[in-house]
Amino acid sequence: MQGLTGSKAASLHLVSVDFLNGGLAPIPKLAIACLEMPPIFRQEYQGVLGRDVLHRWETLYSGPRRRLTIRDHASVWGWLFA
């Protein structure tokens, strides 16, 4: 895998992802790279979503409410993000 910090060997796994309670559409084929998180991130994060997953969703973060909303369909706010 090539990243910001250089190249590293990684094992890849092909998986299918279902969101049972979230109402998001399943992702039938997804390649997962197993890499060690940098020490600075290990305490707070368990993983990172790549652009191949994020491009499927519309995300809206409300700072005052401390809420992240994820949709796999366009909302009334879709025009703002286009």
Secondary structure, DSSP 8 states (H G I E B T S, - for coil): -EETTEE---EEEEEEE--TTT----EEEEEEEE----HHHHTT-S----HHHHTT-EEEEETTTTEEEEESS--TTHHHH-
